[in-house]
Amino acid sequence: MAYQMTEEFAGAMVTVIPVIMVVATVEFQAILQRKEADAPETGTTTQQDLQRMHIGLGQLLLYGLLIASHAQVEVSLIQWLADPKRQPDPWLAKQTVWTGCAGFLFVAVYAASIAGLKQYALFKEQWRRWRRRPTAQYTRAPRAPRPRVPRPRTRTTLRTAPQRATRAARPPRPRSGARP
């Protein structure tokens, strides 16, 4: 695909790129505020807290790269528009297209995935509550407590552990009526 920088394209992208940067910044700030509200206030750092910090650092780096690339393209477009010669610059056109698409995808996919994860968490919590609730179909009627009857003390229950061991080691008795 051949990219060509035109005055109309540059003028449109000069206005679109700042909008993408503002929307990305607003989304990122909202996500940070949600994470701060969801974070537990404990004095210890757990493995899950470290994973959250690493994910947050990765998100911050991705956001920084997005804003830096958009700012660089914005400045290049302004310089191109300010130049009275305005020679065709296919590299700047290609960079502008890819940066604008990357910014749009970041905002759309990232915001949608965060919203989707939030909805998934809410659904999972509602599902757990629903599964725990008692229903008439599965609940049992309360029973009267059974009286505790003490076990009778018989000869087998009064044996000591060594007596039980020697009895188990003996060969079995013959089944006839005579005893050895």
Beta strands, then each sheet from edge to edge (+ up, - down):
end
